[in-house]
Amino acid sequence: MQPDLTERILLYIEQVESVNTLELASIFNEEHQKIIGALKSIEATGELVHSEPTSCKAWELSAEGQEVVKNGSHEAAVFFSIPVDGISQQDLLKTSSNAKIGFSKAMSYGWCYVDKSGTKPLVKRKVESINDTVQDHLIAINKGLGEDIPDNVRQEYKKRKLLQEIVTKSFIISKGPEFSTSLKKLETDLTVEMLANGAWANLKFKAYNFDALGVPPERGQLHPLLKVRTEFRQIFLEMGFSEMPTNNYVESSFWNFDALFQPQQHPARDAHDTFFIDFPSKSFKFPEEYLERVKTVHSKGGYGSQGYGYDWKYEEAQKNLLRTHTTAVSARMLYKLANQPGGFKPAKYFSIDKVFRNETLDATHLAEFHQVEGVIADVNLSLGELIGTFSEFFKKLGITQLEFKPAYNPYTEPSMEIFCFHPGLQRWIEVGNSGVFRPEMLLPMGLPENVRVIAWGLSLERPTMIKFGINNIRDLIGPKVDLKMVQNGPICRLNK
């Protein structure tokens, strides 16, 4: 069996004083890069050989130079294109793509001239014959016989891009102080056995590369939604809000709809808009006195309102569903606020969590998404406080292009929809809803008559899409999400 390349190199060096790696490539009929690789392997095992870097320069014809060897120089081509009776310069320059430089060189060599004695200038031959020295030189260089060509001539050809200078780096190899014709495998690990029997003293170990990069450790990545959620949460905390508990995805229709003064025949209660639960299908535990007040204000009115005037059904309020908004959580918190020991105290609440709606999926809608909600309860609040809070809140979000449109909600009056311009979609998209909670919702809870509650809600997904330049919500969350997007996503910094 033929020895491997490293052993062949060592056996050859044993017979000579030194050798160039380029010579070895020719002797072994191997690529020079393979010889260099084998040399590095030898050097890694110790001082078996000594290598000294060197380089050599060689001239090589360019593609244009090869054309000159085959067809003659540009100036010669121009000379032979001039007929006996002459040719106009304009027509001469059309004879080839390199006629311009060829004409310039032919003129400088004195091979042709411009005759202006006639009606129009003509280029005519000045000599009967020429010697194409450029072609002769390039043929000689191509055959490796161009040593006698002056260096300034070579540089001229290089300037004309007919020649190119090739620098080849190589090594001169000679015997080292530990020279041997065989390689010993270097140990990579120091084991307990080596220390115990003393074998380590006679072994050679592979040098440790302290500059080598280690394997990057696996680590978790935060989804863009979590990054933006963290920023939202920080903004609410900076503005003095307290976080509401939102760990109940399944809610009763009473807290999701009835407590918000939303009538039982409202379209949102239809199965086409809401996900109802089969098991358990109903809830049974409600604050009875509060439930009776809600029933009364729906069916008969009260607190200055005529209500909806319909037969309110307990069975409809019992139905369980996946909550359609976190306002159901706000209703629970306001009820507790109204009935806490010591009476009502002003409060500011927020929540960020999932809600579920039976939506038609498109670039901006999902059946499952996150809602960000803020609620402020205090004495004599008005629409002015709501707009002022918006200004501060959205300023901290870094969203400046806002528009408001009057809207209708069963539980707020007045109500406003919030729109933001999306630069990716190049259109205005709805990012939230807002309003002042109606007395028909607040007074049955037991809140004082002079207490007003302002609230607003927006999705978490749409501001995230704006911040991260994502045009389709299904690229942000869901089964089609690219994990590389999560891993390579930038840190979220809202323009506070």
C-alpha positions as CSV (number, residue, x, y, z in Angstrom):
1,M,0.0,0.0,0.0
2,Q,1.4,3.4,-1.0
3,P,2.2,5.6,2.0
4,D,0.1,8.7,2.6
5,L,1.2,12.2,1.4
6,T,2.8,13.2,4.7
7,E,5.0,10.1,4.8
8,R,6.0,10.6,1.1
9,I,7.1,14.1,1.8
10,L,9.2,13.0,4.8
11,L,10.8,10.2,2.9
12,Y,11.7,12.7,0.1
13,I,13.2,15.3,2.5
14,E,15.4,12.5,4.0
15,Q,17.2,12.3,0.6
16,V,17.6,16.0,0.0
17,E,18.7,19.0,1.9
18,S,15.7,21.1,1.1
19,V,12.9,21.3,-1.4
20,N,10.2,23.8,-2.5
21,T,6.6,22.8,-2.1
22,L,6.0,23.8,-5.8
23,E,8.7,21.2,-6.8
24,L,7.0,18.6,-4.6
25,A,3.6,19.3,-6.3
26,S,5.3,18.6,-9.6
27,I,7.2,15.5,-8.4
28,F,4.2,13.9,-6.7
29,N,1.7,15.1,-9.4
30,E,-0.5,16.6,-6.7
31,E,-2.2,20.0,-6.3
32,H,0.0,22.5,-4.6
33,Q,-2.7,23.1,-2.0
34,K,-2.7,19.5,-1.0
35,I,1.1,19.6,-0.4
36,I,0.6,22.7,1.8
37,G,-2.1,20.8,3.8
38,A,0.2,17.8,4.3
39,L,3.0,20.2,5.5
40,K,0.7,21.7,8.1
41,S,-0.2,18.3,9.4
42,I,3.5,17.5,9.7
43,E,4.2,20.8,11.5
44,A,1.3,20.1,13.9
45,T,3.1,17.0,15.3
46,G,6.3,18.8,16.3
47,E,9.5,20.1,14.9
48,L,10.0,17.4,12.3
49,V,10.6,19.8,9.5
50,H,11.5,23.5,9.1
51,S,9.5,25.6,6.6
52,E,10.4,29.0,5.3
53,P,7.8,31.0,3.3
54,T,8.8,32.2,-0.1
55,S,7.1,33.5,-3.2
56,C,7.8,33.7,-7.0
57,K,6.4,35.9,-9.7
58,A,5.3,34.8,-13.1
59,W,3.7,36.5,-16.1
60,E,0.5,35.1,-17.5
61,L,-1.6,36.2,-20.5
62,S,-5.0,37.7,-19.9
63,A,-8.0,36.7,-22.0
64,E,-7.3,39.8,-24.1
65,G,-3.7,38.7,-24.4
66,Q,-4.7,35.3,-25.6
67,E,-6.8,37.0,-28.4
68,V,-3.7,39.0,-29.4
69,V,-1.7,35.7,-29.7
70,K,-4.4,34.3,-31.9
71,N,-5.4,37.2,-34.1
72,G,-2.6,39.8,-33.7
73,S,-2.3,43.1,-31.8
74,H,-5.0,45.8,-32.0
75,E,-2.7,48.2,-33.8
76,A,-1.8,45.5,-36.4
77,A,-5.5,44.9,-36.9
78,V,-6.1,48.6,-37.5
79,F,-3.1,48.8,-40.0
80,F,-4.4,45.9,-42.0
81,S,-7.9,47.4,-42.0
82,I,-6.6,50.5,-43.9
83,P,-7.2,50.1,-47.7
84,V,-4.6,51.5,-50.2
85,D,-6.7,54.6,-51.0
86,G,-7.4,55.3,-47.3
87,I,-10.4,55.3,-45.0
88,S,-12.2,57.8,-42.9
89,Q,-11.3,57.7,-39.2
90,Q,-15.0,57.2,-38.3
91,D,-15.3,54.1,-40.4
92,L,-11.9,52.8,-39.3
93,L,-13.0,52.9,-35.6
94,K,-16.0,50.8,-36.5
95,T,-13.8,47.9,-37.7
96,S,-13.4,46.3,-34.3
97,S,-14.2,46.9,-30.6
98,N,-10.5,47.7,-29.9
99,A,-9.9,49.9,-32.9
100,K,-9.7,53.1,-30.9
101,I,-6.6,52.0,-28.9
102,G,-5.2,50.2,-32.0
103,F,-5.5,53.4,-34.0
104,S,-3.7,55.4,-31.2
105,K,-0.8,52.9,-31.1
106,A,-0.5,52.7,-34.9
107,M,-0.3,56.5,-35.1
108,S,2.4,56.6,-32.4
109,Y,4.4,53.9,-34.2
110,G,4.2,55.9,-37.4
111,W,2.4,53.1,-39.3
112,C,-0.3,55.5,-40.6
113,Y,-1.2,59.1,-40.9
114,V,-4.2,61.4,-41.5
115,D,-4.3,62.9,-45.0
116,K,-6.2,66.2,-44.9
117,S,-5.3,67.3,-48.5
118,G,-8.6,66.0,-50.0
119,T,-12.2,67.0,-49.6
120,K,-12.4,65.0,-46.3
121,P,-9.6,63.7,-44.0
122,L,-8.6,60.1,-44.7
123,V,-6.4,57.7,-42.7
124,K,-3.7,56.1,-44.9
125,R,-0.8,53.7,-44.5
126,K,2.6,55.4,-43.9
127,V,4.6,52.2,-44.3
128,E,4.3,49.2,-46.7
129,S,4.6,46.5,-44.0
130,I,4.9,46.1,-40.3
131,N,6.3,43.7,-37.7
132,D,3.8,42.9,-35.0
133,T,6.2,42.9,-32.0
134,V,3.4,42.8,-29.4
135,Q,2.1,39.5,-30.8
136,D,5.6,38.1,-31.0
137,H,6.3,39.1,-27.4
138,L,3.1,37.6,-26.1
139,I,3.7,34.3,-28.0
140,A,7.1,34.1,-26.4
141,I,5.8,34.7,-22.9
142,N,3.0,32.2,-23.4
143,K,5.7,29.6,-24.3
144,G,7.8,30.5,-21.3
145,L,10.5,32.0,-23.5
146,G,10.1,35.7,-22.7
147,E,13.1,36.2,-20.3
148,D,14.8,38.7,-22.7
149,I,11.8,41.0,-22.9
150,P,12.6,44.2,-21.0
151,D,10.7,44.8,-17.8
152,N,9.4,48.2,-18.9
153,V,7.8,46.5,-22.0
154,R,6.2,43.9,-19.7
155,Q,4.8,46.7,-17.5
156,E,3.4,48.4,-20.6
157,Y,1.6,45.2,-21.6
158,K,0.3,44.9,-18.0
159,K,-1.0,48.4,-18.2
160,R,-2.8,47.5,-21.5
161,K,-4.3,44.4,-19.6
162,L,-2.6,42.0,-22.0
163,L,-0.5,40.5,-19.2
164,Q,-1.0,39.9,-15.5
165,E,1.6,39.2,-12.9
166,I,0.9,36.1,-10.8
167,V,2.5,35.8,-7.4
168,T,2.7,32.2,-6.1
169,K,3.4,31.6,-2.4
170,S,5.2,28.4,-1.4
171,F,7.5,27.0,1.3
172,I,11.0,25.8,1.3
173,I,11.1,22.6,3.5
174,S,14.2,21.2,5.3
175,K,14.8,18.8,8.1
176,G,13.9,20.0,11.6
177,P,15.6,19.1,15.0
178,E,13.1,16.3,15.6
179,F,13.1,14.9,12.0
180,S,11.7,11.5,11.5
181,T,10.2,9.7,8.5
182,S,7.1,8.7,10.5
183,L,4.5,10.7,12.3
184,K,3.5,10.1,15.9
185,K,-0.1,10.7,16.8
186,L,-0.4,13.6,19.3
187,E,-2.5,13.1,22.3
188,T,-5.5,15.4,22.7
189,D,-6.5,14.6,26.2
190,L,-4.7,14.2,29.5
191,T,-6.3,11.2,31.2
192,V,-6.3,9.9,34.8
193,E,-4.5,6.8,33.6
194,M,-1.6,8.8,32.1
195,L,-1.1,10.7,35.4
196,A,-1.3,7.5,37.4
197,N,1.3,5.5,35.5
198,G,3.5,8.4,34.5
199,A,3.0,7.8,30.8
200,W,2.3,11.5,30.2
201,A,6.0,12.3,30.5
202,N,6.9,10.4,27.3
203,L,3.9,11.5,25.3
204,K,3.4,14.5,23.0
205,F,0.3,16.5,23.3
206,K,-1.5,18.6,20.7
207,A,-1.1,22.3,21.3
208,Y,-4.3,23.9,22.6
209,N,-5.6,26.7,20.4
210,F,-6.7,29.4,22.8
211,D,-7.8,31.6,19.9
212,A,-10.3,29.0,18.5
213,L,-13.9,29.9,18.9
214,G,-16.0,27.5,21.0
215,V,-19.3,26.0,20.1
216,P,-21.9,28.7,20.6
217,P,-24.2,27.6,23.5
218,E,-27.8,26.8,22.8
219,R,-30.1,29.4,24.3
220,G,-33.7,30.4,24.3
221,Q,-35.0,33.3,22.1
222,L,-37.7,35.8,22.9
223,H,-40.5,36.0,20.3
224,P,-41.1,39.6,19.0
225,L,-44.5,39.6,20.7
226,L,-42.8,38.9,24.1
227,K,-40.3,41.7,23.4
228,V,-43.0,44.2,22.6
229,R,-45.1,42.9,25.5
230,T,-42.2,43.7,27.9
231,E,-42.0,47.2,26.6
232,F,-45.8,47.7,26.9
233,R,-45.8,46.4,30.4
234,Q,-42.9,48.8,31.4
235,I,-44.8,51.7,29.9
236,F,-47.9,50.9,32.0
237,L,-45.9,50.5,35.1
238,E,-44.1,53.9,34.5
239,M,-47.6,55.5,34.2
240,G,-48.6,54.1,37.6
241,F,-50.9,51.2,36.5
242,S,-51.3,47.9,38.3
243,E,-51.5,44.6,36.4
244,M,-54.8,42.7,36.5
245,P,-54.9,38.8,36.8
246,T,-55.8,37.4,33.4
247,N,-55.3,33.6,33.9
248,N,-58.9,32.6,33.0
249,Y,-59.2,32.1,29.2
250,V,-62.7,30.5,29.7
251,E,-65.2,33.0,30.8
252,S,-69.0,33.1,31.3
253,S,-71.2,35.1,29.0
254,F,-72.3,37.1,32.1
255,W,-68.9,38.6,32.7
256,N,-67.9,38.7,29.0
257,F,-71.2,40.3,27.8
258,D,-74.0,41.0,30.3
259,A,-71.8,42.8,32.9
260,L,-70.7,45.1,30.1
261,F,-74.3,46.1,29.3
262,Q,-74.1,44.1,26.0
263,P,-77.6,42.8,25.1
264,Q,-78.1,39.1,24.8
265,Q,-79.3,39.4,21.2
266,H,-76.1,41.2,20.2
267,P,-74.5,39.7,17.0
268,A,-71.2,39.2,18.9
269,R,-72.9,36.5,20.9
270,D,-73.5,34.5,17.7
271,A,-71.3,31.3,17.2
272,H,-70.0,32.9,14.0
273,D,-68.2,35.5,16.2
274,T,-67.5,33.7,19.4
275,F,-66.1,30.3,20.4
276,F,-68.5,28.6,22.9
277,I,-67.4,25.8,25.2
278,D,-69.1,22.4,25.1
279,F,-67.8,21.1,28.4
280,P,-68.4,22.6,30.9
281,S,-71.0,24.4,28.9
282,K,-72.4,26.5,31.8
283,S,-71.3,28.5,34.9
284,F,-73.3,28.5,38.1
285,K,-71.5,30.8,40.5
286,F,-72.4,34.5,40.3
287,P,-72.8,37.4,42.8
288,E,-76.6,37.1,43.0
289,E,-77.5,40.6,44.0
290,Y,-75.3,42.1,41.3
291,L,-76.7,39.7,38.7
292,E,-80.2,40.8,39.6
293,R,-79.3,44.5,39.1
294,V,-77.7,43.6,35.7
295,K,-80.9,41.7,34.7
296,T,-83.0,44.7,35.7
297,V,-81.0,47.3,33.8
298,H,-81.0,45.1,30.7
299,S,-84.7,44.3,30.7
300,K,-86.4,47.3,32.4
301,G,-83.7,50.0,32.6
302,G,-82.6,52.0,35.6
303,Y,-80.1,54.7,36.7
304,G,-81.6,57.1,34.2
305,S,-81.7,54.5,31.4
306,Q,-84.6,52.8,29.7
307,G,-82.5,49.6,29.1
308,Y,-83.0,47.3,26.2
309,G,-86.6,46.2,27.1
310,Y,-86.2,42.5,26.4
311,D,-86.7,39.3,28.4
312,W,-83.2,38.7,29.9
313,K,-82.5,35.0,30.3
314,Y,-80.3,33.5,33.1
315,E,-79.5,30.5,30.8
316,E,-77.9,32.8,28.2
317,A,-75.7,34.4,30.8
318,Q,-74.5,31.0,32.0
319,K,-73.0,30.0,28.7
320,N,-69.2,29.5,28.8
321,L,-67.0,30.7,26.1
322,L,-63.4,31.6,25.2
323,R,-63.2,35.3,26.2
324,T,-63.5,37.6,23.3
325,H,-61.8,40.5,25.1
326,T,-59.9,41.2,28.3
327,T,-62.6,43.8,29.2
328,A,-64.3,40.8,30.9
329,V,-61.4,40.9,33.4
330,S,-61.8,44.7,33.7
331,A,-65.5,44.1,34.7
332,R,-64.5,41.7,37.4
333,M,-61.8,44.2,38.8
334,L,-64.2,47.1,38.7
335,Y,-66.8,45.1,40.6
336,K,-64.2,44.2,43.3
337,L,-63.1,47.9,43.4
338,A,-66.7,49.0,44.0
339,N,-67.2,46.4,46.8
340,Q,-63.8,46.5,48.6
341,P,-63.6,47.3,52.3
342,G,-63.4,51.0,52.9
343,G,-65.3,52.0,49.8
344,F,-64.2,53.2,46.4
345,K,-60.6,54.4,45.8
346,P,-59.2,55.7,42.4
347,A,-57.3,53.0,40.5
348,K,-55.5,52.4,37.3
349,Y,-55.3,48.8,35.9
350,F,-53.8,47.2,32.8
351,S,-53.7,43.7,31.3
352,I,-51.9,42.0,28.3
353,D,-53.2,38.5,27.4
354,K,-54.8,36.3,24.9
355,V,-58.4,36.7,23.6
356,F,-60.3,34.5,21.0
357,R,-62.6,35.4,18.2
358,N,-64.1,33.4,15.3
359,E,-62.5,35.6,12.7
360,T,-61.8,35.1,9.0
361,L,-58.0,34.8,8.7
362,D,-56.2,37.4,6.6
363,A,-53.0,39.5,6.7
364,T,-54.2,41.4,9.8
365,H,-56.6,39.1,11.6
366,L,-56.2,35.9,13.6
367,A,-58.7,33.8,15.6
368,E,-56.3,34.0,18.6
369,F,-54.5,37.2,19.4
370,H,-53.3,39.3,22.4
371,Q,-55.2,42.3,23.7
372,V,-53.6,45.2,25.6
373,E,-56.0,47.0,27.9
374,G,-55.8,50.0,30.1
375,V,-58.5,51.1,32.6
376,I,-58.6,54.3,34.8
377,A,-61.3,54.8,37.4
378,D,-61.6,58.2,39.2
379,V,-64.0,60.9,40.0
380,N,-65.5,63.1,37.2
381,L,-63.2,61.8,34.4
382,S,-64.1,63.0,30.9
383,L,-63.2,62.4,27.3
384,G,-60.4,65.0,27.7
385,E,-58.6,62.8,30.2
386,L,-59.0,59.8,27.8
387,I,-57.5,61.7,24.9
388,G,-54.7,63.1,27.1
389,T,-53.9,59.6,28.4
390,F,-53.8,58.4,24.7
391,S,-51.3,61.2,23.9
392,E,-48.9,60.1,26.6
393,F,-49.4,56.3,26.1
394,F,-48.9,56.2,22.3
395,K,-46.1,58.8,22.5
396,K,-44.2,56.2,24.7
397,L,-45.0,53.5,22.1
398,G,-43.3,55.6,19.4
399,I,-46.5,55.6,17.3
400,T,-47.1,59.2,16.1
401,Q,-49.4,58.8,13.0
402,L,-52.7,58.3,14.8
403,E,-56.3,59.0,13.8
404,F,-59.5,58.6,15.8
405,K,-63.0,57.8,14.5
406,P,-66.3,57.9,16.5
407,A,-67.6,54.4,17.1
408,Y,-70.3,52.5,18.9
409,N,-69.7,50.1,21.8
410,P,-72.6,48.8,24.0
411,Y,-70.6,49.5,27.1
412,T,-68.9,52.9,26.3
413,E,-70.3,56.3,25.4
414,P,-68.6,58.2,23.8
415,S,-66.5,55.6,21.9
416,M,-63.5,56.0,19.6
417,E,-61.6,53.6,17.3
418,I,-57.9,54.2,17.0
419,F,-56.1,53.9,13.7
420,C,-52.4,53.9,12.9
421,F,-50.6,54.1,9.5
422,H,-48.7,50.9,8.7
423,P,-45.6,51.8,6.5
424,G,-45.3,48.2,5.3
425,L,-48.9,47.8,4.2
426,Q,-49.1,51.4,3.1
427,R,-52.5,51.9,4.6
428,W,-54.2,52.8,7.9
429,I,-55.1,49.9,10.1
430,E,-57.2,49.8,13.3
431,V,-55.0,49.2,16.3
432,G,-57.5,49.7,19.1
433,N,-60.8,50.9,20.6
434,S,-61.6,53.2,23.5
435,G,-64.3,55.0,25.3
436,V,-65.9,56.0,28.6
437,F,-67.8,53.2,30.4
438,R,-71.6,53.7,30.5
439,P,-73.4,54.3,33.8
440,E,-75.6,51.3,33.0
441,M,-72.4,49.2,33.3
442,L,-70.8,51.0,36.3
443,L,-73.7,51.8,38.7
444,P,-75.1,48.2,39.0
445,M,-71.6,47.3,40.3
446,G,-72.0,49.7,43.2
447,L,-69.6,52.4,42.1
448,P,-70.5,56.0,43.2
449,E,-72.5,58.1,40.7
450,N,-69.6,60.6,40.2
451,V,-67.1,58.0,39.3
452,R,-66.1,57.7,35.6
453,V,-64.1,54.9,34.0
454,I,-62.1,55.5,30.8
455,A,-60.6,52.5,29.0
456,W,-58.8,51.5,25.8
457,G,-57.7,48.3,24.2
458,L,-55.4,47.5,21.4
459,S,-53.9,44.4,19.9
460,L,-50.3,43.4,20.7
461,E,-49.7,41.9,17.2
462,R,-50.3,45.0,15.1
463,P,-47.9,47.3,16.9
464,T,-45.4,44.5,16.8
465,M,-45.9,44.2,13.0
466,I,-45.3,47.9,12.6
467,K,-42.1,47.8,14.8
468,F,-40.6,44.7,13.1
469,G,-41.7,45.5,9.6
470,I,-43.9,42.4,9.2
471,N,-46.7,42.7,6.7
472,N,-48.6,39.5,7.3
473,I,-49.7,38.5,10.8
474,R,-49.4,34.8,9.9
475,D,-45.6,35.4,9.6
476,L,-45.6,36.7,13.2
477,I,-47.6,34.0,15.0
478,G,-48.9,30.6,14.1
479,P,-47.7,27.4,12.4
480,K,-46.0,29.2,9.4
481,V,-43.6,31.3,11.6
482,D,-40.0,31.0,10.6
483,L,-37.9,30.3,13.7
484,K,-35.0,32.2,12.1
485,M,-37.1,35.3,12.4
486,V,-37.4,34.7,16.1
487,Q,-33.8,33.9,16.6
488,N,-32.5,36.9,14.5
489,G,-35.1,39.4,15.6
490,P,-33.6,42.7,16.9
491,I,-34.2,43.9,20.4
492,C,-37.4,45.9,20.7
493,R,-36.9,49.6,21.6
494,L,-39.9,51.8,21.4
495,N,-39.2,55.4,20.7
496,K,-39.9,56.8,24.2
